[in-house]
Amino acid sequence: MSIWRVLLCIIFPPLAVYDKGCGPILLTLILTCIGWVPGVIAAIIFNVAN
């Protein structure tokens, strides 16, 4: 995972998982709306799991 992807995970999590498909985008968007930290954690998990 590049440093740009990590920064994107921190700044705007749903955009960081844009290339992963519709499911991760929606889940990350919902978690980001609930709270910023859960969205960041989900985005990092989705990017590392690839």
SEMAR-226439 format. One line per field, with one value per residue: residue in one letter; chain; x, y, z of N, C-alpha, C in turn. Coordinates in Angstrom, 1 decimal. Each point is the difference from the previous one (the first is absolute). Example, Ala and Ser with C-alpha at 12.3 -4.5 7.8 and 13.67 -1.06 7.14 Angstrom:
res <- (A, S) .
chain <- (A, A) .
nx <- (13.2, -0.4) .
ny <- (-5.7, 1.1) .
nz <- (7.8, -0.7) .
cax <- (-0.9, 0.9) .
cay <- (1.2, 1.1) .
caz <- (0.0, 0.0) .
cx <- (0.9, -0.8) .
cy <- (1.2, 1.1) .
cz <- (0.0, 0.8) .
END
This chain:
res <- (M, S, I, W, R, V, L, L, C, I, I, F, P, P, L, A, V, Y, D, K, G, C, G, P, I, L, L, T, L, I, L, T, C, I, G, W, V, P, G, V, I, A, A, I, I, F, N, V, A, N) .
chain <- (A, A, A, A, A, A, A, A, A, A, A, A, A, A, A, A, A, A, A, A, A, A, A, A, A, A, A, A, A, A, A, A, A, A, A, A, A, A, A, A, A, A, A, A, A, A, A, A, A, A) .
nx <- (0.9, -0.3, 0.9, -0.3, 0.0, 1.0, 0.6, -0.3, 0.4, 0.9, 0.2, -0.2, -0.4, -1.2, 0.7, 0.5, -1.3, 0.1, 1.2, -0.6, -0.9, -1.3, 0.2, 1.3, -0.4, -1.1, 0.6, 1.0, -0.9, -0.7, 1.1, 0.3, -1.2, 0.2, 1.2, 0.9, 0.3, -1.3, -0.3, 0.9, -0.4, -1.2, 0.3, 0.7, -1.0, -0.9, 0.8, 0.2, -1.3, 0.2) .
ny <- (-1.2, 0.9, 0.9, 0.1, -1.3, -0.1, 1.0, -0.6, -1.1, 0.8, 0.6, -1.0, -0.8, 0.4, 1.0, -0.4, -0.4, 1.1, -0.5, -0.1, 0.8, -0.3, -1.2, 0.0, 0.6, -0.8, -1.1, 0.4, 0.3, -1.1, -0.7, 0.7, -0.2, -1.2, -0.2, 0.9, -0.4, -0.4, 1.1, 0.6, -0.6, 0.1, 1.3, 0.1, -0.6, 0.7, 1.0, -0.4, -0.3, 1.0) .
nz <- (0.0, -0.9, 0.1, -1.3, -0.1, 0.8, -0.7, -1.1, 0.6, 0.3, -1.2, -0.9, 1.0, -0.3, -0.2, 1.1, 0.2, -0.8, -0.1, 1.2, -0.5, -0.3, 0.4, -0.3, -1.2, -0.2, 0.4, -0.8, -0.9, 0.3, 0.1, -1.1, -0.4, 0.5, -0.5, 0.1, 1.2, 0.1, -0.6, 0.8, 1.1, -0.4, -0.3, 1.1, 0.7, -0.7, 0.2, 1.2, 0.1, -0.9) .
cax <- (-0.9, 0.9, -0.3, -1.1, -1.3, -0.2, -0.5, -1.4, -0.8, -0.1, -0.7, -1.3, 0.0, -0.7, 0.8, 1.1, -0.4, -0.8, 0.3, -0.2, -1.4, -1.1, -0.2, 0.9, -0.3, -1.2, 0.3, 1.0, -0.7, -0.9, 0.9, 0.5, -1.1, -0.2, 1.1, 1.1, 1.0, -0.4, 0.2, 1.4, 0.4, -0.6, 0.7, 1.3, -0.1, -0.3, 1.2, 1.0, -0.5, 0.1) .
cay <- (1.2, 1.2, 1.1, 0.8, -0.8, 0.2, 1.4, 0.0, -0.7, 0.9, 1.2, -0.3, -1.4, -0.6, 0.2, -0.9, -1.4, 0.1, -1.1, -1.3, -0.4, 0.7, -0.4, 0.7, 1.4, 0.3, -0.3, 1.0, 1.2, 0.0, 0.1, 1.3, 0.8, -0.3, 0.6, 0.1, -1.0, -1.3, 0.1, -0.1, -1.4, -0.9, 0.2, -0.6, -1.5, -0.4, 0.2, -0.9, -1.4, -0.3) .
caz <- (0.0, -0.2, 1.0, -0.5, 0.4, 1.5, 0.2, -0.5, 1.0, 1.2, -0.4, -0.5, -0.1, -1.1, -1.3, 0.0, -0.4, -1.2, -1.0, 0.6, -0.3, 0.6, 1.4, 0.9, 0.0, 0.9, 1.4, 0.5, 0.0, 1.2, 1.2, 0.1, 0.4, 1.4, 0.7, -1.0, 0.4, -0.5, -1.5, -0.3, 0.3, -1.1, -1.3, 0.1, -0.1, -1.4, -0.8, 0.4, -0.4, -1.4) .
cx <- (0.9, -0.4, -1.1, -1.3, -0.2, -0.5, -1.5, -0.9, -0.2, -0.9, -1.5, -0.1, -0.8, 0.7, 1.2, -0.3, -0.8, 0.2, -0.3, -1.4, -1.0, -0.1, 0.9, -0.2, -1.1, 0.3, 0.9, -0.8, -0.9, 0.8, 0.6, -1.1, -0.3, 1.1, 1.2, 1.0, -0.4, 0.2, 1.4, 0.5, -0.5, 0.8, 1.4, -0.1, -0.3, 1.2, 1.1, -0.4, 0.1, 1.3) .
cy <- (1.2, 1.1, 0.9, -0.7, 0.2, 1.4, 0.1, -0.7, 0.9, 1.2, -0.2, -1.5, -0.6, 0.1, -0.9, -1.4, 0.0, -1.1, -1.4, -0.5, 0.7, -0.3, 0.7, 1.5, 0.4, -0.2, 1.1, 1.4, 0.0, 0.1, 1.4, 1.0, -0.2, 0.7, 0.0, -1.1, -1.4, -0.1, -0.1, -1.4, -0.9, 0.2, -0.6, -1.5, -0.4, 0.1, -1.0, -1.4, -0.3, -0.6) .
cz <- (0.0, 1.1, -0.4, 0.3, 1.5, 0.3, -0.4, 1.0, 1.2, -0.3, -0.4, -0.2, -1.2, -1.4, 0.0, -0.4, -1.3, -1.0, 0.6, -0.3, 0.8, 1.5, 1.0, 0.1, 0.9, 1.4, 0.6, 0.1, 1.2, 1.3, 0.1, 0.5, 1.5, 0.8, -0.9, 0.3, -0.5, -1.6, -0.4, 0.2, -1.1, -1.3, 0.1, -0.1, -1.4, -0.9, 0.3, -0.4, -1.4, -0.3) .
END
